[in-house]
Amino acid sequence: MKTESNLKKEEITSHQKTVYRNFPMVPRVVFGQGSFSQLGEILLPKRKNADAPFIFLIDDYFETRDLVAQIPLMFNDKIIFVSADEEPKTAQVDALVKMIKEEYDEQPSGIIGIGGGTLLDLAKAVAILLSNKGLAEKYQGWDLVHKPALYHVGIPTISGTGAEVSRTTVLLGPEKKLGINSDYTTYDQVLLDPDLTKTVPKEQWFYTGMDCYIHCIESLTGTYLNAFSQSYGEKALELCKDVFLEDIPDEESRDKLMMASWHGGMSIAYSQVGIAHAMSYGLSYLLGIKHGVGNCMVFQHLEEFYPEGVALFKKMVEKHAINIPKDVCANLTQTDFDVMINVALGLDALWENALGKEWKSIMTPERLQALYQKM
């Protein structure tokens, strides 16, 4: 018979085995229409000296637009325009880091990313690699970064990816598409100005917004779900429904989608995404398909896993008259399918969140290929 003393020892031992994640959050954030004008005063106290520049990585969409004139340049600060036409790559990060190191004798005061998910991820990765030795691909994985990143600021110009708040920077490497997931990845400062999203084209607005929506569905239906992620996910989902199913003023829509992106990113910080994201990684790696587009291509075929979420998604697609690309896998070889399958199935945490610990017996390579063949 177990004594009261023994029971208490078992309770203590059981409690000691539970280790909860102690993950970082963005310590400072500004939100509001027109708040971009405050960037100069935010950066000034972080400037080391006149020879330590701020490096601005900006989506080249803005190269000929008014935003550039509002950048608070001082001394030898530098703007680098970057194309967001393709997913960010480890080689691209390495090239940017090399260029910055060769041009400046002193380490920069910080890195500022201005754009969508591609630019935000690049800025996070560059800030990490300026403080840590080696190539970017070396840090693809979980908790492989051991030195704090350079001070870095994220300013999204499109809403949905959650890159502004997440602890990962997703990169296409020579062998895989995988994030640099670390406590040092998270931004030190984020500036959320809904006015910066006014010029986003409709289809891009939809696909990136659906990235957020799918974050919510995958988080809220996953096995990793907890009260923390649920609270953020439910709010993000509510905001997505307002934006994509209701007829609300543009100004209100921009505000709500920006906050949906923030809450959606927070939801997966203490949870995970699922099948659509895993499969989208495969599409991106092999075919270069943009993340948001790939998510939508996959998600429409996942009724058996997310029945309510897919039904609502199809209503959103119909309401906004979006034509999701088709037949992208029609002419692929078996070798091509094998590449996509290996990339997708390599994301264990996503599959376990979606299907549980026995996911490998549920999602076989053959079953996954059958799903890809629908696209």
C-alpha positions as CSV (number, residue, x, y, z in Angstrom):
1,M,0.0,0.0,0.0
2,K,1.3,3.5,-0.9
3,T,1.7,5.8,2.1
4,E,0.9,9.5,2.0
5,S,4.6,10.2,2.0
6,N,5.2,8.0,-1.1
7,L,2.3,9.6,-2.9
8,K,3.7,13.1,-2.3
9,K,7.1,12.0,-3.6
10,E,5.4,10.7,-6.8
11,E,3.6,14.0,-7.2
12,I,6.8,15.9,-6.8
13,T,8.7,13.6,-9.2
14,S,5.9,13.9,-11.8
15,H,5.9,17.7,-11.4
16,Q,9.6,17.9,-11.9
17,K,9.4,16.0,-15.2
18,T,7.2,18.7,-16.7
19,V,9.2,21.4,-18.4
20,Y,7.3,24.3,-20.0
21,R,8.7,26.3,-22.9
22,N,10.1,29.6,-21.9
23,F,9.9,31.3,-25.3
24,P,10.7,34.9,-26.2
25,M,8.2,37.6,-27.2
26,V,8.8,40.9,-29.0
27,P,9.7,43.2,-26.1
28,R,8.5,46.5,-27.9
29,V,5.8,47.1,-30.4
30,V,4.2,50.3,-31.8
31,F,0.8,50.0,-33.5
32,G,-1.2,52.7,-35.3
33,Q,-1.9,54.4,-38.6
34,G,1.0,56.7,-39.5
35,S,3.2,55.2,-36.8
36,F,6.0,54.7,-39.3
37,S,6.9,58.3,-38.8
38,Q,8.2,57.4,-35.3
39,L,10.9,55.1,-36.7
40,G,13.7,57.7,-36.4
41,E,13.1,58.4,-32.7
42,I,12.8,54.7,-32.0
43,L,16.2,54.0,-33.6
44,L,18.2,57.0,-32.3
45,P,18.9,55.6,-28.8
46,K,20.0,52.3,-30.4
47,R,22.7,53.9,-32.6
48,K,26.1,52.9,-31.3
49,N,28.1,55.8,-33.0
50,A,28.3,57.6,-36.3
51,D,30.4,54.8,-37.8
52,A,27.9,52.0,-36.9
53,P,25.2,52.2,-39.5
54,F,21.6,51.0,-39.5
55,I,21.0,48.7,-42.5
56,F,17.5,48.8,-44.0
57,L,16.5,45.7,-46.0
58,I,13.5,46.9,-48.0
59,D,11.2,45.2,-50.5
60,D,12.2,46.6,-53.9
61,Y,8.5,47.3,-54.6
62,F,9.1,50.5,-52.7
63,E,12.2,51.6,-54.5
64,T,10.3,54.1,-56.6
65,R,7.6,55.0,-54.0
66,D,7.2,57.6,-51.3
67,L,8.1,55.3,-48.5
68,V,11.8,55.6,-49.3
69,A,11.8,59.4,-48.6
70,Q,10.5,58.6,-45.1
71,I,13.4,56.4,-44.1
72,P,15.3,58.2,-41.3
73,L,18.8,57.9,-42.7
74,M,21.8,59.3,-40.8
75,F,25.6,59.2,-41.3
76,N,26.5,56.1,-43.3
77,D,23.2,54.2,-43.0
78,K,22.4,52.0,-46.0
79,I,19.3,50.9,-47.8
80,I,19.4,47.6,-49.6
81,F,16.5,46.8,-51.9
82,V,15.6,43.1,-52.1
83,S,13.3,41.3,-54.4
84,A,10.5,39.4,-52.7
85,D,9.6,37.5,-55.9
86,E,11.2,34.3,-54.5
87,E,11.3,32.6,-51.1
88,P,14.3,33.8,-49.0
89,K,17.3,31.5,-49.3
90,T,20.3,30.7,-47.0
91,A,22.7,31.7,-49.9
92,Q,20.9,35.1,-50.1
93,V,21.5,35.6,-46.3
94,D,25.1,34.7,-46.7
95,A,25.6,37.1,-49.6
96,L,24.0,40.0,-47.7
97,V,26.1,39.3,-44.6
98,K,29.3,39.2,-46.6
99,M,28.4,42.5,-48.4
100,I,27.8,44.3,-45.1
101,K,30.9,43.0,-43.5
102,E,33.1,44.0,-46.5
103,E,31.6,47.5,-46.7
104,Y,31.8,48.4,-43.0
105,D,34.7,48.1,-40.6
106,E,32.4,48.4,-37.6
107,Q,29.5,46.1,-36.8
108,P,26.2,47.8,-37.7
109,S,23.9,49.3,-35.0
110,G,21.1,47.2,-36.3
111,I,19.1,45.7,-39.1
112,I,15.6,46.9,-40.1
113,G,13.4,44.7,-42.3
114,I,10.6,46.5,-44.2
115,G,8.3,44.3,-46.4
116,G,6.4,41.1,-46.3
117,G,7.4,37.7,-44.8
118,T,10.3,37.4,-47.2
119,L,12.0,40.6,-46.1
120,L,11.1,40.1,-42.4
121,D,12.7,36.6,-42.5
122,L,15.8,37.9,-44.3
123,A,16.3,40.7,-41.8
124,K,16.0,38.3,-38.8
125,A,18.5,35.9,-40.5
126,V,21.0,38.6,-41.4
127,A,20.9,40.0,-37.8
128,I,21.7,36.5,-36.5
129,L,24.5,35.8,-39.0
130,L,26.2,39.1,-38.3
131,S,26.7,37.9,-34.7
132,N,27.2,34.2,-35.3
133,K,30.0,32.6,-37.4
134,G,29.4,30.3,-40.4
135,L,26.8,30.0,-43.1
136,A,23.1,30.3,-42.6
137,E,22.3,26.7,-43.4
138,K,24.3,25.7,-40.3
139,Y,21.5,27.3,-38.2
140,Q,18.5,25.8,-39.9
141,G,16.8,23.8,-37.1
142,W,15.9,24.3,-33.5
143,D,18.0,26.2,-30.9
144,L,21.3,26.1,-32.9
145,V,22.0,29.8,-32.4
146,H,24.2,30.5,-29.4
147,K,24.9,34.3,-29.5
148,P,22.3,37.1,-29.5
149,A,21.5,38.6,-32.9
150,L,22.2,42.1,-33.8
151,Y,19.5,44.6,-32.8
152,H,16.7,44.1,-35.4
153,V,13.4,45.8,-36.2
154,G,10.5,44.4,-38.2
155,I,8.1,46.5,-40.1
156,P,5.5,44.5,-42.1
157,T,4.0,46.1,-45.2
158,I,1.5,43.2,-45.7
159,S,-0.4,41.2,-43.1
160,G,-0.7,37.5,-42.5
161,T,2.6,35.7,-42.2
162,G,3.2,36.3,-38.5
163,A,6.9,36.7,-39.3
164,E,6.9,39.9,-37.3
165,V,6.3,38.1,-34.1
166,S,7.6,34.5,-34.6
167,R,10.9,33.0,-33.3
168,T,11.7,31.5,-36.6
169,T,13.0,32.7,-40.0
170,V,12.0,30.3,-42.7
171,L,14.7,29.8,-45.4
172,L,15.3,27.6,-48.4
173,G,18.6,25.9,-48.0
174,P,20.6,23.6,-50.3
175,E,19.0,20.5,-48.8
176,K,15.7,21.7,-47.1
177,K,13.3,24.4,-46.4
178,L,13.5,25.0,-42.6
179,G,13.5,27.9,-40.2
180,I,16.2,29.2,-37.9
181,N,14.2,28.6,-34.8
182,S,15.8,30.2,-31.8
183,D,15.3,32.6,-28.8
184,Y,17.5,35.1,-30.6
185,T,15.4,35.2,-33.8
186,T,12.5,37.2,-32.4
187,Y,12.5,40.9,-33.3
188,D,13.7,43.5,-30.6
189,Q,11.2,46.0,-31.9
190,V,8.2,45.8,-34.3
191,L,6.4,48.7,-35.8
192,L,2.8,48.0,-37.0
193,D,1.5,50.7,-39.3
194,P,-1.7,49.5,-41.2
195,D,-1.2,52.4,-43.7
196,L,1.8,50.6,-45.1
197,T,-0.5,47.8,-46.4
198,K,-2.7,50.1,-48.6
199,T,-0.9,49.3,-51.8
200,V,-1.0,45.5,-51.5
201,P,-2.6,43.8,-54.6
202,K,-5.8,41.9,-54.0
203,E,-4.5,38.4,-54.7
204,Q,-1.4,38.9,-52.6
205,W,-3.6,40.4,-49.8
206,F,-5.7,37.2,-50.0
207,Y,-3.0,34.6,-50.1
208,T,-1.0,36.2,-47.3
209,G,-4.1,36.7,-45.2
210,M,-4.9,33.0,-45.7
211,D,-1.5,32.1,-44.3
212,C,-2.8,33.6,-41.1
213,Y,-6.2,31.9,-41.4
214,I,-4.6,28.5,-41.9
215,H,-2.2,29.2,-39.0
216,C,-5.3,29.5,-36.8
217,I,-7.1,26.4,-38.1
218,E,-4.0,24.2,-37.8
219,S,-3.2,25.5,-34.3
220,L,-6.7,25.3,-33.0
221,T,-7.3,21.7,-34.2
222,G,-3.8,20.4,-33.3
223,T,-2.7,18.0,-30.6
224,Y,-0.3,20.7,-29.2
225,L,-3.2,23.0,-28.5
226,N,-3.2,24.6,-25.0
227,A,-5.0,27.6,-23.4
228,F,-2.2,30.0,-24.4
229,S,-2.2,29.2,-28.1
230,Q,-6.0,28.8,-28.1
231,S,-6.6,32.3,-26.7
232,Y,-4.5,33.9,-29.5
233,G,-5.7,31.6,-32.2
234,E,-9.4,32.2,-31.5
235,K,-8.9,35.9,-31.6
236,A,-7.0,35.7,-34.9
237,L,-9.7,33.5,-36.4
238,E,-12.4,35.9,-35.4
239,L,-10.5,38.8,-37.0
240,C,-9.9,36.8,-40.2
241,K,-13.7,36.0,-40.4
242,D,-14.4,39.8,-40.1
243,V,-11.9,40.7,-42.8
244,F,-12.6,37.9,-45.4
245,L,-16.3,37.2,-44.9
246,E,-17.8,40.5,-43.8
247,D,-18.1,43.8,-45.7
248,I,-16.2,46.2,-43.5
249,P,-14.5,49.5,-44.4
250,D,-11.0,49.2,-45.9
251,E,-9.4,51.1,-43.0
252,E,-10.9,48.8,-40.4
253,S,-10.0,45.8,-42.6
254,R,-6.3,46.8,-42.6
255,D,-6.2,47.3,-38.9
256,K,-7.9,44.0,-38.1
257,L,-5.8,41.9,-40.5
258,M,-2.6,43.3,-39.1
259,M,-3.7,42.3,-35.6
260,A,-4.9,38.9,-36.9
261,S,-1.4,38.3,-38.2
262,W,0.1,39.2,-34.8
263,H,-2.3,37.0,-32.9
264,G,-1.9,34.1,-35.4
265,G,1.8,34.3,-35.1
266,M,1.5,34.2,-31.3
267,S,-0.8,31.2,-31.5
268,I,1.7,29.0,-33.2
269,A,4.6,30.2,-31.0
270,Y,3.3,27.9,-28.2
271,S,1.7,25.4,-30.5
272,Q,2.5,24.5,-34.1
273,V,1.1,24.6,-37.7
274,G,0.1,21.4,-39.5
275,I,-0.5,19.5,-42.8
276,A,-1.0,22.5,-45.1
277,H,2.2,24.2,-44.0
278,A,4.3,21.0,-44.2
279,M,3.1,20.3,-47.7
280,S,3.5,23.9,-48.8
281,Y,7.2,23.6,-47.7
282,G,7.6,20.8,-50.2
283,L,6.0,22.9,-53.0
284,S,8.2,25.8,-52.2
285,Y,11.4,23.8,-52.1
286,L,10.8,22.0,-55.5
287,L,8.8,24.5,-57.5
288,G,9.5,27.8,-55.9
289,I,5.8,28.4,-55.1
290,K,5.3,31.3,-52.7
291,H,4.3,30.2,-49.2
292,G,0.8,31.7,-49.1
293,V,-0.1,30.5,-52.5
294,G,1.2,27.0,-51.7
295,N,-0.8,26.9,-48.4
296,C,-4.0,27.7,-50.3
297,M,-3.3,25.1,-53.1
298,V,-2.9,22.4,-50.4
299,F,-5.6,23.5,-47.9
300,Q,-8.5,23.2,-50.4
301,H,-7.8,19.5,-50.6
302,L,-7.7,18.8,-46.8
303,E,-11.4,18.4,-46.0
304,E,-10.8,15.0,-44.2
305,F,-8.4,16.7,-41.8
306,Y,-9.9,20.1,-41.4
307,P,-13.6,19.9,-42.5
308,E,-15.0,23.1,-41.0
309,G,-11.9,25.1,-41.8
310,V,-11.8,24.1,-45.4
311,A,-15.5,24.7,-45.9
312,L,-15.0,28.3,-44.6
313,F,-11.9,28.7,-46.7
314,K,-13.8,27.9,-49.8
315,K,-16.5,30.5,-49.0
316,M,-13.7,33.1,-48.7
317,V,-12.2,32.0,-52.0
318,E,-15.6,32.4,-53.7
319,K,-16.4,35.7,-52.1
320,H,-13.2,37.3,-53.3
321,A,-13.1,35.5,-56.7
322,I,-9.6,34.1,-56.2
323,N,-8.4,31.6,-58.8
324,I,-6.0,29.3,-57.0
325,P,-3.3,27.8,-59.4
326,K,-4.1,24.2,-60.6
327,D,-2.2,21.3,-62.2
328,V,1.2,22.4,-60.9
329,C,2.0,18.8,-60.1
330,A,0.6,17.3,-63.3
331,N,3.9,16.8,-65.1
332,L,6.2,15.9,-62.2
333,T,8.4,12.8,-62.2
334,Q,8.5,10.3,-59.4
335,T,11.9,11.8,-58.4
336,D,10.1,15.2,-58.1
337,F,7.4,13.8,-55.9
338,D,10.1,12.1,-53.7
339,V,11.8,15.4,-53.2
340,M,8.6,17.1,-52.1
341,I,7.6,14.2,-49.9
342,N,11.0,14.1,-48.1
343,V,10.9,17.8,-47.4
344,A,7.4,17.7,-46.1
345,L,7.8,14.6,-44.0
346,G,10.9,15.9,-42.5
347,L,8.9,18.4,-40.4
348,D,8.0,16.0,-37.6
349,A,6.5,18.6,-35.2
350,L,4.0,19.8,-37.8
351,W,2.7,16.3,-38.5
352,E,2.6,15.3,-34.8
353,N,0.6,18.4,-34.1
354,A,-1.8,17.6,-36.9
355,L,-2.1,13.8,-36.5
356,G,-0.7,12.8,-33.1
357,K,2.4,10.8,-32.1
358,E,1.5,7.9,-34.5
359,W,1.4,10.2,-37.5
360,K,3.9,8.2,-39.5
361,S,1.5,5.3,-39.7
362,I,-1.3,7.7,-40.8
363,M,0.5,9.9,-43.4
364,T,2.5,7.5,-45.5
365,P,4.6,8.7,-48.4
366,E,2.0,7.1,-50.8
367,R,-0.8,8.9,-49.1
368,L,1.1,12.2,-49.2
369,Q,1.8,11.7,-52.9
370,A,-1.8,11.2,-53.6
371,L,-2.6,14.5,-52.0
372,Y,0.1,16.3,-54.0
373,Q,-1.3,14.7,-57.2
374,K,-4.6,16.6,-56.7
375,M,-2.8,19.9,-57.2
